């Protein structure tokens, strides 16, 4: 899962939401729903939605911290293996 921020240039609304990082293992219908969620505004239905990773909300900052720690852990493992 990942935290996302969507901004609609048509109605000028911004909202934050949580969704899957990839479409791996999803059905055709699930992939279509993911694409709609990424591109169609939930407020006005406009199709020019701009969606990016959320780096602002509390949830977005929590995900950043978690992924940073995971990255450090993986780097440590690799460093040990390469010794």
Protein Blocks (a to p, Z undefined) as FASTA:
>chain_A
ZZdddddfklopacdddddfblghiafklmmmmmmmmmmcfklopakbccdddfkbmmlm
mmmmmmmmmmmmmmmmmmmmnZZ
